[in-house]
Amino acid sequence: MKPSKPKTPDAYIVAAPKQAQAKLKALRKAIRQAAPKAKEKLSYGMPYYHYLGRLAYFAAFKNHIGLYIPSPVVAEHKRELKGYVTATATVQFPMEKPIPVSLVKKLVKARMKKNEAMKKK
């Protein structure tokens, strides 16, 4: 019998490997502080935040925590993200390092501003 998939962000964090749980909690707290009005739910099987559109997702992997923020935010903060593995809408935070809370908040706030600007159009 297959284990059931988590149905809430809390359940996702509890189901994650022990070494990832504190990092996931720190990442979640940073996102919620940066975007207190964002709606939290699961999408694509991972915690997701919605504020006037897609805001952020995160997920645990064996060697890193992935933060997914719709483009072009990652590219616009390339200098600050030096030292992290990145892609168009992805930042990988290594499991052996603490979550850079202030950087996460900055990225989330940048995406919020883009969502707000699109909503005004």
Summary of the structure (lengths in Angstrom):
residues: 121
radius of gyration: 14.0
end to end distance: 49.1
largest distance: 49.1
contacts: 347
relative contact order: 0.18
helix: 40%
strand: 25%
